[in-house]
Amino acid sequence: MLPELPPLPALTRAEGELIDTYLEVVDLLGRINPARVRDTYGALRAAQALAGRAAELRDALTTMHLRGESELHTTTIERALRVLDGERRTRLVTLPLPPSH
């Protein structure tokens, strides 16, 4: 049986969309990262999808701004990102660690 994950913190719908779309963008960037992938076709497909997800990310932030949500509650958003495996997912965007000698 899998361990129970901590509950997501309370988020507005727009914050939830922002986090979900941000992580989708991160996942796509990880699939494009030339330091980690070897398959050009997979990277190409991820790059093609990236433009649409970036527009969705922009739209989520625009919605928040137009609703008067002028501040991001970073502590709450950070907790949500951790629950949603954001640390591992964002690591795929960076350069891999060099092999230890």
trRosetta pair geometry for C-beta under 8 A, 3 or more apart (Angstrom, degrees):
i j d omega theta_ij theta_ji phi_ij phi_ji
5 83 5.9 103 166 -159 118 89
6 83 5.7 -109 72 -105 89 109
7 83 7.6 -29 122 -128 17 153
8 11 6.8 -52 150 -5 114 114
8 79 7.9 133 -155 120 50 94
8 80 5.4 45 -153 -121 92 87
8 83 5.5 -166 -92 88 67 159
8 84 7.7 39 -101 -47 109 96
9 76 4.8 -139 109 -155 150 86
9 79 4.9 70 -21 90 127 130
9 80 5.6 -96 35 -59 94 89
10 76 7.6 -54 66 -154 61 131
11 15 4.0 -132 -171 91 101 120
11 16 4.7 130 108 -57 131 82
11 19 7.1 -61 -145 2 162 135
11 76 6.9 158 -89 149 80 119
11 77 7.8 90 -111 -92 116 66
11 80 6.2 43 -60 -83 135 152
12 15 4.5 98 50 5 79 101
12 16 7.0 -140 92 -4 43 86
12 64 7.7 124 86 -112 137 94
12 69 6.8 -131 44 -94 162 151
13 16 5.6 -55 -153 36 32 114
13 17 6.4 32 151 -18 66 105
14 17 5.6 -52 -147 37 34 111
14 18 6.2 40 151 -24 65 104
14 60 6.0 147 -166 -168 74 77
14 63 4.9 -157 -120 106 120 113
14 64 4.4 156 148 -76 140 84
14 67 6.5 -160 -26 24 157 147
14 69 6.3 170 81 29 144 158
15 18 5.4 -50 -147 34 33 116
15 19 6.4 30 155 -16 66 104
15 64 7.2 88 -65 -99 61 127
15 69 7.8 -133 -56 179 90 156
15 72 7.9 137 -118 -138 100 77
15 73 7.6 -16 -117 38 145 100
15 76 7.6 -6 180 113 152 120
15 77 6.7 -125 -166 -90 110 97
15 80 7.8 133 146 9 107 168
16 19 5.9 -55 -147 38 29 107
16 20 6.2 26 157 -16 65 109
17 20 5.8 -55 -141 41 30 109
17 21 5.9 22 163 -13 66 112
17 56 7.8 -122 173 166 102 96
17 60 4.3 -164 115 -119 106 119
17 63 7.4 22 71 54 144 144
18 21 6.2 -64 -144 42 21 103
18 22 6.0 26 157 -23 62 111
18 57 7.2 76 -140 -146 60 68
18 60 4.3 172 -79 141 65 133
18 61 6.4 90 -111 -67 111 67
18 64 6.7 10 -56 -37 132 139
18 77 7.8 -45 100 -126 121 125
19 22 5.7 -53 -142 35 27 114
19 23 6.4 22 160 -14 63 107
19 77 6.3 -165 -83 -148 111 88
19 80 5.3 -51 -128 121 162 131
19 81 6.4 -139 -146 -74 109 76
19 84 6.9 130 158 18 117 159
20 23 6.1 -62 -153 38 27 105
20 24 6.5 28 150 -20 64 106
21 24 5.4 -50 -148 34 37 114
21 25 6.5 39 152 -20 66 101
21 53 6.2 171 -164 -170 85 83
21 56 4.7 -150 -132 116 134 106
21 57 4.5 -177 131 -82 122 70
21 60 5.4 -178 28 -13 145 146
22 25 5.7 -55 -154 34 31 111
22 26 6.4 33 148 -19 65 106
22 57 6.1 100 -76 -122 59 116
22 81 8.0 -51 96 -102 130 111
23 26 5.3 -48 -144 36 38 116
23 27 6.3 43 154 -23 66 101
23 81 7.3 175 -72 -130 110 82
23 84 6.1 -83 -82 132 161 132
23 86 6.3 -99 -101 -102 109 85
23 89 6.0 27 -153 122 92 161
24 27 5.7 -50 -149 33 32 113
24 28 6.5 31 152 -17 63 104
24 53 4.9 -142 115 -144 113 135
24 56 7.7 0 69 77 140 135
25 28 5.7 -56 -151 37 32 110
25 29 6.3 32 152 -18 66 106
25 50 6.8 81 -137 -143 74 79
25 53 4.9 178 -78 128 75 122
25 54 6.2 93 -112 -79 123 65
25 57 5.7 1 -40 -51 140 143
26 29 5.7 -54 -146 37 31 111
26 30 6.4 35 152 -21 64 104
26 86 7.5 61 70 -145 170 76
26 89 5.2 79 120 140 127 107
26 90 5.5 -56 -157 -90 137 65
26 92 7.6 107 159 60 86 100
26 93 6.0 -83 -156 -45 78 129
27 30 5.6 -54 -152 34 31 114
27 31 6.6 28 151 -16 64 105
27 89 6.0 -47 -75 -159 75 114
27 92 7.7 35 -126 70 43 140
28 31 5.6 -56 -151 37 35 109
28 32 6.4 28 151 -16 67 109
28 46 4.6 164 -157 -173 76 95
28 47 7.6 145 170 -74 107 29
28 49 5.7 -142 -118 89 134 105
28 50 4.7 169 138 -86 144 85
28 53 6.1 164 -6 37 149 153
29 32 5.6 -59 -145 40 34 109
29 33 6.4 59 151 -51 65 90
29 46 7.8 -173 -54 155 17 124
29 50 7.2 91 -65 -115 67 125
29 92 7.7 136 96 103 77 90
29 93 4.7 22 116 -113 118 106
30 33 5.6 -25 -148 -5 34 120
30 36 6.9 -40 -172 75 68 152
30 89 6.7 -112 -32 -172 150 63
30 92 3.1 35 -135 116 123 121
30 93 5.3 -76 -74 -62 72 63
31 37 6.4 61 -173 -69 44 148
31 42 6.1 -111 -179 148 106 98
31 43 6.3 -177 140 -104 74 54
31 45 8.0 -57 138 78 136 85
31 46 3.8 178 96 -86 121 159
31 92 7.9 26 -41 144 46 132
32 37 7.1 -100 -169 20 8 143
32 43 4.9 103 -125 -154 53 86
32 46 4.9 -146 -56 100 85 125
32 47 5.3 102 -108 -66 126 85
32 50 7.0 -2 -40 -54 146 140
33 36 4.3 31 98 27 115 110
33 37 6.1 119 71 -3 66 97
33 92 6.4 -167 8 154 148 72
33 93 6.0 -171 -72 -136 129 36
33 94 8.0 -6 -132 42 146 15
34 37 6.7 -68 -113 52 31 84
34 43 7.2 54 -83 -132 69 156
35 95 5.1 -48 131 -125 169 68
35 96 6.1 -162 140 3 109 88
36 92 6.3 176 131 -165 177 76
36 96 6.2 132 -89 -43 89 109
37 42 6.4 -133 -169 86 136 116
37 43 5.2 154 100 -67 146 110
39 42 4.0 49 102 17 120 113
39 43 6.4 160 93 -12 65 87
40 43 5.5 -59 -146 43 35 111
40 44 6.0 41 154 -25 69 106
41 44 5.5 -50 -146 34 30 114
41 45 6.5 31 155 -18 63 103
42 45 5.8 -52 -148 35 31 110
42 46 6.4 30 153 -16 64 106
43 46 5.7 -55 -148 38 33 111
43 47 6.3 35 152 -21 66 106
44 47 5.6 -54 -147 36 31 112
44 48 6.4 32 154 -20 64 104
45 48 5.7 -53 -150 34 32 113
45 49 6.5 26 154 -14 64 107
46 49 5.8 -59 -149 40 32 108
46 50 6.4 50 149 -43 64 99
47 50 5.4 -38 -150 9 34 123
48 51 7.1 -49 -175 16 35 104
49 52 5.9 -61 -166 40 51 109
49 53 6.1 41 146 -16 81 110
50 53 5.8 -63 -145 43 33 106
50 54 5.9 36 157 -24 70 107
51 54 5.8 -53 -145 34 28 112
51 55 6.6 30 154 -19 62 104
52 55 5.7 -54 -153 33 33 111
52 56 6.6 32 149 -17 65 104
53 56 5.4 -50 -149 36 39 114
53 57 6.4 44 149 -22 67 101
54 57 5.5 -48 -149 33 34 115
54 58 6.5 39 149 -19 64 103
55 58 5.5 -50 -150 36 34 115
55 59 6.3 36 150 -21 65 105
56 59 5.5 -51 -146 36 33 114
56 60 6.5 38 153 -22 65 101
57 60 5.8 -50 -150 31 31 112
57 61 6.7 25 153 -11 63 106
58 61 5.9 -62 -152 41 31 107
58 62 6.1 33 151 -22 67 108
59 62 5.4 -51 -143 36 33 114
59 63 6.3 38 156 -22 65 102
60 63 5.8 -50 -150 32 30 113
60 64 6.6 30 152 -17 62 105
61 64 5.6 -52 -149 36 35 113
61 65 6.3 35 153 -20 66 106
62 65 5.7 -56 -148 38 31 111
62 66 6.2 26 157 -15 67 109
63 66 6.0 -58 -144 40 28 107
63 67 6.3 22 158 -14 64 111
64 67 5.9 -64 -149 40 27 108
64 69 4.0 -75 -173 73 83 121
65 68 8.0 59 175 -57 29 13
65 69 6.9 -81 -69 64 25 72
65 70 6.9 66 -128 -98 63 60
72 77 6.0 -16 172 -15 102 150
73 76 4.3 21 115 27 114 117
73 77 6.1 140 84 -17 65 92
74 77 5.5 -58 -137 45 33 109
74 78 5.8 39 160 -26 68 105
75 78 5.8 -51 -146 33 26 113
75 79 6.7 27 153 -19 60 103
76 79 5.8 -53 -154 32 32 111
76 80 6.6 30 150 -16 64 105
77 80 5.6 -54 -149 37 35 112
77 81 6.3 37 152 -21 67 105
78 81 5.7 -53 -146 36 32 112
78 82 6.4 34 154 -21 64 104
79 82 5.8 -55 -151 34 31 112
79 83 6.5 31 152 -18 65 104
80 83 5.8 -54 -150 35 33 111
80 84 6.2 16 156 -5 66 114
81 84 5.9 -67 -144 50 29 103
81 86 3.3 -7 171 -13 89 162
81 87 7.7 110 135 -38 95 63
82 85 7.9 49 -180 -66 30 17
82 86 6.0 -65 -69 37 30 105
82 87 6.4 30 -120 -24 68 104
84 89 7.9 -30 124 3 84 142
85 88 5.1 -37 177 40 92 111
85 89 5.6 94 119 -24 87 104
86 89 5.5 -63 -138 45 32 111
86 90 5.8 26 167 -17 72 109
87 90 6.3 -59 -144 38 22 102
87 91 6.5 31 154 -29 59 106
88 91 5.6 -53 -154 24 32 118
88 92 7.5 36 152 -26 60 97
89 92 6.2 -50 -168 18 36 112
90 93 5.7 -44 -167 20 52 115
90 94 7.5 44 145 -16 70 101
91 94 6.0 -59 -159 32 44 108
